Amino acid sequence: MPCGRGSFGGRTRTLVPMGLGPPSPHKAGRRFPAGGKRGRGAKGSGRPPPGRRQPPCPPPDGSSESAIDAHPHLSSEALGYFRRALSALKEAPETGEERELMVHNVMKEVEAQALALATNRTGSEIMQELLGFSPPKPLCRVWAALRSSLRFVACHRCGVHVLQSALLQLPRLLRSPSEKEEEDVEEEENGKGSPLETLEELVLGLASEVCDDFLFYCGDTHGSFVVRTLLQVLGGTLLESERARHRGSQSPDSQKAPARECKPADFEVPETFLNRLQDLSSCFLKDIAVFITDKISSFCLQVALQILHRKRPQLCAHLCSAVISYLSSRNSSANGSPLLLFLRDQTSSRLLEQVLLVLEPRRLQSLFEDHFRGQLQALAAHPIANFPLQRLLDAITTPELAFHCAEPSSRQVACVPLFATLMAYEVYYGLLEEDGAVPAEHQVDMAMARALGDVTVLGSLLLQHLLHFSSPGTILQSLGALTGPQLLTLAQSPAGSHVLDAILTSPSVTRKQRRRVLKTLKGQYVALACSRHGSRVLDAIWSGAALGARKEIAAELGERNQELIRDPFGHHVARNVALTTFLKRREAWEQQQGAVAKRRRTLNSILED
């Protein structure tokens, strides 16, 4: 028989289905018995009245034991009920008394079978979605139902995600005081006290329990998820990387990706949360060696650094110093700083990536000088160490940092070759300088005579990054100081060609600055056209060139037309610039190119508007 509706104390309640066994155990007065009074919807065929949504029937009792078993059983009938309940809530109107009653009754059933649901694979997934509908009080009751088995649930492959989902409701529920007041009024109307802890108290209690057994939770494959989510909730910052990991995968394999900062979402939290965040973060200092070297525990420290960087920067700096001090104090390697050994380690290198991203500029420069100097090429070529090196380059905020080209100022004009090859000034130019000696002034003749070294991928990325700074003047000045053959080498390089792309596309580079750099390529157009990567650069230059510049390029290419036609890359360039038309019918070519330039200007003006 389908569920009917009844009334109790002026409020409607969902009835228990008949013929499916006993309902979940609730306190007296919280439900109707199976034979209770039915409303109009139960008369006749048993269908609900028009316009009314039939609520799902409560599940049968999922456990008959007096004490909760370590592996509670969720019956198939109960699982079916929760599936129907979730479907009904998704289809129900977003507001209204009927929806509130449906949510209230479903959450009572969730509370009664919380442990069985949380530790069942399908039940866990359903429960996570149901928590998204819950007001504060029902969520607190569910949380309290799981609390006695916290360690078991937190370290269970399914239960951990329920705890995460409960924590992730905080941003929503902390913004809804009206719901809390309504629940309090309901308790008073029913003549009940309110011994239940508030959400704030429950979160703080969870933090205390985790703090008391910090190493265990952080080191457990599943428990570490709870720690990482708890750190974010206490700090009032949800990291997109962590939310995506939780949504995208329910397996521990999902934590293989390093935690990196991207699109954090902030929300207001009580001051008590931030105080507890500080207490919890101090636990890392007690066993810093474990959190640096243990694969699972390290993820917790990485998340902590991201949160503290935003909310408690002094504590973040203190944790970073502890990490660097520990790594620097290990046995020295024959090749330099002992920290270099950890840069090549899968676990500690990921932690160092995060340290480099949150480190303050002055400490970053000191770290570079003490540990990275003279090792950039070796690190860039290493399959693991190149990742923290990329984070170092991401963290650089001024072109003058490092590479020994800041002082004297004349050396700054040489920064592009140094960045591109990841070499310090004296290494690149083969100078012998004693420690403590005054750096020599830059020698222009020496720089012009030296061919550009091999461009590294990381060096190219650094230059592209710097060209998008708001004031890339130093980089552009250095690019302008390159000779034609040097700039040609950069454009023909697989990695270096993308530096030319950045020059052409960066909004920080003005048209005048762009022309000043690219004019150095005059006389190199045929060599560009006959190169795999250079031809692509030339196509990009041609696409943005004015009619006058196109004439110059076409005239230079036309002098060696036959060579271009025979080259596998050059003949594509010749076709792109309509070189045959340029050589045989100049007037028609100019009209054609003028029309193209006019269309481009019109399109640009539309896009700018």
C-alpha positions in Angstrom: 0.0 0.0 0.0 1.4 3.4 -0.8 2.2 6.0 1.8 -0.5 8.3 3.0 -0.5 11.5 5.0 -1.6 12.3 8.5 -1.6 15.2 10.9 0.1 15.6 14.2 0.2 18.7 16.4 -0.9 20.8 13.5 2.0 19.5 11.3 1.8 16.9 8.6 4.0 13.8 8.7 5.0 11.1 6.2 3.6 7.7 7.1 5.4 4.4 7.3 4.6 1.9 4.5 2.6 -1.2 5.4 3.9 -4.7 4.8 7.6 -3.8 4.6 8.6 -4.6 8.1 9.2 -2.4 11.1 10.3 1.2 10.5 13.6 2.6 11.6 13.8 3.2 15.4 12.8 6.8 16.2 11.9 8.6 19.4 8.2 8.5 20.3 6.2 11.3 18.7 8.4 11.7 15.7 6.4 9.5 13.2 2.9 8.0 12.7 2.4 4.3 13.3 1.3 2.2 10.3 -2.3 2.2 11.3 -2.6 5.9 12.0 -5.2 8.3 10.6 -5.0 8.9 6.9 -5.7 12.0 5.0 -7.7 12.6 1.8 -4.9 11.3 -0.4 -5.3 7.8 1.0 -9.0 7.5 0.3 -10.1 5.4 -2.7 -7.3 4.3 -4.9 -4.6 5.5 -2.4 -3.2 8.0 -4.8 -2.1 11.4 -3.5 -4.4 14.4 -4.2 -3.8 16.4 -7.4 -0.8 18.7 -7.2 0.6 16.9 -4.2 3.9 15.0 -4.3 3.9 11.6 -2.8 6.8 11.3 -0.3 8.9 8.2 -0.3 8.2 5.5 2.2 10.6 5.1 5.1 12.9 2.1 5.0 12.7 -1.0 7.2 15.1 -1.3 10.1 18.6 -2.0 8.8 20.0 -3.5 12.0 18.4 -5.6 14.7 21.3 -5.7 17.1 21.2 -3.6 20.2 24.7 -2.3 19.6 26.0 -1.0 16.3 28.1 -3.7 14.5 31.5 -2.8 13.2 30.1 -3.8 9.7 26.5 -2.7 9.8 24.2 -4.1 7.2 22.0 -2.0 4.9 19.1 -4.0 3.5 18.2 -3.8 -0.1 14.7 -2.4 0.9 16.4 0.4 2.9 18.7 1.2 0.0 15.7 1.3 -2.4 14.0 3.7 0.0 16.9 6.1 0.0 17.2 6.0 -3.7 13.5 7.0 -4.1 13.9 9.6 -1.4 16.8 11.2 -3.2 14.9 11.1 -6.5 11.8 12.7 -4.9 13.9 15.5 -3.3 15.5 16.3 -6.7 12.1 16.6 -8.3 10.4 18.5 -5.5 9.9 22.3 -5.6 12.9 24.1 -4.2 10.8 25.8 -1.4 7.7 25.1 0.4 6.4 23.4 3.6 6.0 20.0 1.9 9.6 19.9 0.8 10.7 20.9 4.3 8.7 18.0 5.8 10.1 15.6 3.2 13.6 16.6 4.0 13.0 16.4 7.7 11.5 12.8 7.5 14.2 11.5 5.1 17.0 12.9 7.3 15.4 11.2 10.3 15.8 7.9 8.4 19.4 8.8 7.4 20.1 9.5 11.1 18.7 6.1 12.2 20.8 4.2 9.7 23.7 6.6 9.4 26.5 4.1 9.9 25.0 1.5 7.6 24.5 4.1 4.9 28.0 5.6 5.3 29.8 2.3 5.0 27.9 1.0 2.0 29.3 2.0 -1.4 26.0 2.9 -3.0 24.5 4.1 0.3 27.5 6.4 0.8 27.0 8.1 -2.6 23.3 8.6 -1.9 24.0 9.9 1.6 26.4 12.4 0.3 23.8 13.9 -2.0 21.1 13.8 0.7 23.4 15.8 3.0 23.3 18.6 0.4 19.5 19.0 1.1 19.8 19.0 4.9 19.2 22.0 7.2 21.7 22.5 10.1 19.9 20.5 12.9 19.3 17.3 10.9 22.9 17.4 9.8 24.0 17.7 13.4 22.0 14.7 14.3 23.5 12.6 11.5 27.0 13.8 12.5 26.3 12.9 16.1 25.1 9.4 15.0 28.5 8.8 13.4 30.6 10.4 16.1 30.9 7.3 18.3 32.4 5.4 15.3 34.4 8.4 14.0 37.7 6.6 13.6 36.1 3.7 11.8 34.1 6.0 9.5 37.0 8.3 8.8 39.2 5.5 7.8 36.6 3.6 5.8 36.8 3.9 2.0 33.2 4.9 1.7 32.6 6.5 5.1 35.4 9.1 4.6 33.5 10.7 1.7 30.4 11.1 3.9 32.4 13.0 6.5 33.9 15.1 3.7 30.5 15.9 2.3 29.2 16.8 5.8 32.1 19.2 6.3 31.6 20.7 2.8 28.1 21.7 3.8 29.5 24.3 6.2 29.9 27.1 3.7 26.2 26.7 2.9 24.9 26.2 6.4 26.9 28.9 8.1 25.1 31.4 5.9 21.6 30.2 6.9 20.8 31.4 10.4 17.1 31.5 9.6 17.1 27.7 9.1 18.8 27.3 12.5 16.2 29.5 14.2 13.3 27.6 12.6 14.7 24.3 13.8 15.1 25.7 17.3 11.5 26.8 17.3 10.4 23.3 16.2 12.2 21.7 19.1 10.5 24.1 21.5 7.1 23.3 20.0 7.6 19.6 20.4 8.5 20.2 24.1 12.0 18.9 23.7 15.3 20.2 25.0 18.3 21.0 22.8 21.2 18.9 24.1 22.4 18.5 20.5 25.7 20.3 19.8 25.8 23.0 17.2 27.6 22.7 13.9 30.4 24.9 15.3 30.8 22.7 18.3 30.8 19.5 16.2 33.5 20.8 13.8 35.6 22.0 16.8 35.1 18.6 18.4 36.2 16.8 15.3 39.3 19.0 15.1 40.1 18.1 18.7 39.8 14.4 18.1 41.9 14.6 14.9 44.5 16.7 16.8 44.8 14.1 19.5 45.7 11.4 17.0 47.1 13.6 14.3 49.8 11.3 12.9 47.3 8.4 12.6 44.7 10.4 10.6 47.2 12.1 8.4 49.0 8.9 7.6 45.9 6.8 6.8 45.0 6.5 3.1 41.4 7.5 3.8 41.7 9.5 7.0 44.0 12.0 5.3 41.0 13.1 3.2 39.2 14.2 6.4 42.2 16.1 7.6 42.6 18.0 4.4 38.9 18.9 4.2 38.9 19.9 7.9 41.9 22.2 7.3 40.0 24.0 4.5 36.8 24.3 6.6 38.6 25.7 9.6 40.4 28.2 7.4 37.2 29.2 5.5 38.8 28.4 2.2 37.9 25.6 -0.2 40.6 24.7 -2.7 39.3 23.9 -6.2 41.8 21.1 -6.6 40.5 19.4 -3.4 36.9 19.9 -4.4 37.5 18.5 -7.9 39.3 15.5 -6.4 36.4 14.8 -4.1 33.8 15.1 -6.9 35.8 13.3 -9.5 36.9 10.2 -7.6 36.0 8.1 -4.6 39.2 6.1 -4.7 42.5 6.8 -3.0 44.1 6.8 -6.4 42.7 10.3 -6.9 45.2 11.7 -4.4 48.1 11.0 -6.7 47.8 14.4 -8.2 49.7 17.0 -6.1 47.7 19.7 -4.3 48.2 23.0 -6.0 46.6 26.3 -5.5 43.8 27.1 -8.0 40.7 29.2 -7.6 40.1 29.0 -3.9 36.7 29.9 -2.6 36.6 31.8 0.7 33.7 31.9 3.2 33.2 33.4 6.6 34.0 31.2 9.6 33.9 31.9 13.4 37.2 33.0 15.0 37.2 29.8 16.9 37.8 28.0 13.6 40.9 30.0 12.8 42.2 29.4 16.3 41.7 25.7 16.0 43.3 25.8 12.5 46.4 27.3 14.2 46.4 24.5 16.8 46.0 21.8 14.2 48.8 23.3 12.0 51.2 23.3 14.9 50.9 19.5 15.0 52.9 19.4 11.8 56.0 20.9 13.6 56.1 18.1 16.1 56.8 15.4 13.4 58.0 17.5 10.5 60.2 14.6 9.1 57.2 12.4 8.7 55.2 14.9 6.8 58.1 15.6 4.4 58.9 11.9 3.6 55.6 10.0 4.0 53.6 9.9 0.8 50.1 10.2 2.4 50.9 12.6 5.2 52.7 15.0 2.9 49.4 15.8 1.1 48.0 17.2 4.4 50.9 19.5 4.9 50.6 20.7 1.3 47.0 21.7 1.8 47.8 23.3 5.2 50.4 25.5 3.5 47.9 26.7 0.9 45.3 27.6 3.6 47.8 29.2 6.0 49.3 31.2 3.2 45.9 33.0 2.8 44.8 33.1 6.5 47.8 32.8 8.7 50.9 33.8 6.6 53.3 34.0 9.6 52.5 30.4 10.6 52.9 29.4 6.9 56.3 31.0 6.8 57.3 29.2 10.0 56.2 25.8 8.5 58.1 26.5 5.3 61.3 27.4 7.3 60.9 24.1 9.2 60.7 22.1 6.0 63.7 23.8 4.4 65.7 23.6 7.6 65.1 19.9 7.9 65.9 19.1 4.3 69.1 21.3 4.4 70.3 19.5 7.5 70.5 16.1 6.0 73.8 14.6 4.8 75.3 16.7 2.0 75.6 15.2 -1.5 78.7 15.4 -3.6 76.9 17.5 -6.1 75.8 20.3 -3.8 73.1 21.1 -1.3 71.4 18.2 0.4 68.1 19.7 -0.5 68.8 18.7 -4.1 68.4 15.1 -3.2 64.9 15.7 -2.0 64.1 17.7 -5.2 64.6 14.4 -7.0 62.3 12.4 -4.7 58.7 11.8 -5.7 57.2 12.7 -2.3 59.3 15.5 -1.0 59.6 17.2 -4.4 55.8 17.7 -4.4 55.9 19.3 -1.0 58.8 21.5 -2.1 56.6 22.6 -5.1 54.1 24.0 -2.7 56.7 25.6 -0.5 58.1 27.4 -3.5 54.6 28.7 -4.4 53.9 30.2 -0.9 57.4 31.4 0.0 57.9 35.1 0.4 60.1 36.8 -2.2 63.1 37.5 0.1 63.2 33.9 1.4 62.7 32.7 -2.2 65.8 34.5 -3.4 67.8 33.2 -0.4 66.7 29.7 -1.2 67.8 30.1 -4.8 71.2 31.4 -3.9 71.8 28.7 -1.2 70.5 25.6 -3.1 69.5 26.2 -6.7 72.4 28.3 -8.0 74.5 26.5 -10.6 72.1 23.5 -10.7 69.3 24.7 -13.0 70.3 22.8 -16.1 70.7 19.5 -14.1 67.3 20.0 -12.4 65.6 21.0 -15.6 66.7 17.7 -17.2 65.6 15.6 -14.3 62.1 13.9 -14.7 61.1 14.8 -11.1 63.1 17.8 -10.1 61.9 19.8 -13.1 58.5 20.2 -11.5 59.6 22.1 -8.4 61.9 24.1 -10.7 58.8 25.1 -12.6 57.2 26.3 -9.4 60.3 28.3 -8.7 60.0 30.0 -12.0 56.2 30.6 -11.4 57.0 32.2 -8.1 59.5 34.7 -9.6 58.0 38.2 -9.5 60.7 40.3 -11.1 63.0 39.6 -14.0 66.0 40.7 -12.0 65.7 37.9 -9.4 68.7 35.6 -9.6 70.9 34.4 -12.5 73.6 37.0 -11.4 72.4 39.6 -13.9 70.9 42.2 -11.6 74.1 43.9 -10.6 75.8 45.7 -12.2 72.8 47.1 -14.1 74.6 46.7 -17.4 74.2 43.0 -17.1 70.4 43.2 -17.2 70.5 43.5 -21.0 71.8 39.9 -21.1 68.9 38.4 -19.1 67.1 36.8 -22.1 70.0 34.4 -23.0 70.5 33.6 -19.4 66.8 32.8 -18.7 66.4 30.9 -22.0 69.3 28.6 -21.2 68.9 28.6 -17.4 72.5 29.6 -16.8 74.0 32.2 -14.5 75.9 35.1 -16.1 79.4 33.9 -15.5 78.6 30.3 -16.6 77.0 31.4 -19.8 79.9 33.7 -20.8 82.6 31.5 -19.4 83.9 34.0 -16.8 86.0 33.1 -13.8 84.9 35.2 -10.9 86.1 34.6 -7.4 83.6 34.6 -4.5 83.2 38.1 -3.1 84.7 39.8 -6.1 82.9 42.8 -7.7 81.0 41.5 -10.7 82.4 42.7 -14.0 80.4 45.1 -16.2 78.6 43.6 -19.2 80.7 43.5 -22.4 78.4 44.1 -25.5 81.0 42.9 -28.0 81.4 39.7 -26.1 77.7 39.2 -26.0 77.1 39.8 -29.7 79.9 37.5 -30.7 78.5 34.5 -28.7 75.8 32.3 -30.4 72.7 31.8 -28.5 72.8 28.7 -26.3 70.3 25.8 -26.3 66.9 27.1 -25.2 65.3 24.9 -22.5 61.6 24.3 -22.1 61.6 25.9 -18.6 63.6 28.8 -19.8 61.1 29.4 -22.6 58.2 29.2 -20.1 59.9 31.7 -17.9 60.4 34.2 -20.7 56.8 33.8 -21.8 55.6 34.3 -18.2 57.7 37.5 -17.9 56.5 38.9 -21.2 53.0 38.9 -19.8 54.0 40.9 -16.7 52.5 44.4 -16.6 56.0 45.9 -17.2 58.2 43.6 -19.3 60.6 46.4 -20.2 63.7 44.6 -19.1 62.9 41.5 -21.1 62.1 43.5 -24.2 65.3 45.6 -23.9 67.3 42.3 -23.8 65.4 40.9 -26.7 66.1 44.0 -28.7 69.9 43.6 -27.9 70.0 40.2 -29.6 71.6 40.0 -33.0 69.7 38.8 -36.0 71.3 35.3 -35.9 70.7 35.1 -32.2 67.0 36.0 -32.5 66.7 33.6 -35.5 68.1 30.8 -33.3 65.4 31.6 -30.7 62.7 31.6 -33.3 63.9 28.3 -34.9 64.0 26.5 -31.5 61.1 24.2 -30.6 60.9 25.9 -27.2 62.2 29.3 -28.1 59.7 29.8 -30.9 57.0 30.2 -28.3 58.8 33.2 -26.8 58.2 34.9 -30.2 54.5 33.9 -29.8 54.4 35.7 -26.5 55.9 38.9 -28.0 53.2 38.9 -30.7 50.2 38.1 -28.3 51.1 39.7 -24.9 48.8 42.6 -24.1 51.8 44.1 -22.1 53.8 44.5 -25.3 53.0 47.6 -27.3 53.0 47.7 -31.1 56.0 50.0 -31.1 57.9 47.6 -28.8 56.9 44.6 -30.9 58.2 46.3 -34.1 61.5 47.2 -32.4 62.2 43.6 -31.5 61.0 42.0 -34.8 62.9 44.4 -37.0 66.1 42.5 -36.0 64.7 39.5 -38.1 65.1 41.6 -41.3 67.5 39.7 -43.5 66.5 36.4 -41.7 63.1 35.8 -43.3 64.2 33.1 -45.8 66.0 31.2 -43.0 62.8 31.5 -40.9 60.6 30.3 -43.8 62.8 27.2 -44.4 62.6 26.1 -40.7 59.9 23.9 -39.1 59.4 26.2 -36.2 60.6 29.4 -37.7 58.1 29.1 -40.6 55.3 29.0 -38.0 56.7 32.2 -36.3 56.9 33.9 -39.7 53.3 33.0 -40.4 52.3 34.6 -37.1 54.3 37.7 -37.8 52.8 38.0 -41.3 49.2 37.6 -39.9 49.7 40.7 -37.7 51.8 42.8 -40.1 50.6 46.0 -41.7 50.8 46.4 -45.5 54.1 48.2 -45.4 55.7 45.4 -43.3 54.2 42.8 -45.6 55.8 44.4 -48.6 59.2 44.2 -47.0 58.8 40.6 -46.0 57.5 39.6 -49.5 60.3 41.5 -51.2 63.0 39.7 -49.2 61.4 36.3 -49.8 61.0 37.0 -53.5 64.7 37.3 -54.0 65.0 33.6 -53.3 61.7 32.4 -54.6 63.0 29.2 -56.1 64.8 28.2 -52.9 61.5 28.6 -51.0 59.5 26.6 -53.5 61.9 23.6 -53.2 61.9 23.7 -49.4 59.2 21.5 -47.6 58.4 24.4 -45.2 59.3 27.3 -47.4 56.8 26.6 -50.1 53.9 26.8 -47.6 55.2 30.3 -46.6 55.4 31.3 -50.3 51.8 30.3 -50.8 50.7 32.0 -47.6 52.2 35.4 -48.7 51.0 34.9 -52.3 54.6 35.3 -53.5 53.9 34.4 -57.1 51.3 37.1 -57.4 53.6 39.6 -55.6 56.4 38.9 -58.2 54.2 39.0 -61.3 51.2 41.2 -60.5 52.3 43.6 -57.8 49.3 45.9 -58.1 46.8 43.1 -57.8 48.8 41.8 -54.8 48.6 45.1 -53.0 44.9 45.4 -53.6 44.4 41.9 -52.2 46.6 42.5 -49.2 44.9 45.9 -48.5 41.5 44.3 -48.5 42.7 41.7 -46.1 44.2 44.4 -43.8 40.9 46.4 -43.9 38.9 43.3 -42.9 41.3 42.6 -40.1 41.0 46.2 -38.8 37.2 46.0 -38.9 37.2 42.7 -37.0 39.5 44.1 -34.4 37.4 47.1 -33.8 34.3 44.9 -33.4 36.1 42.7 -30.9 37.4 45.7 -29.0 33.9 47.1 -28.7 
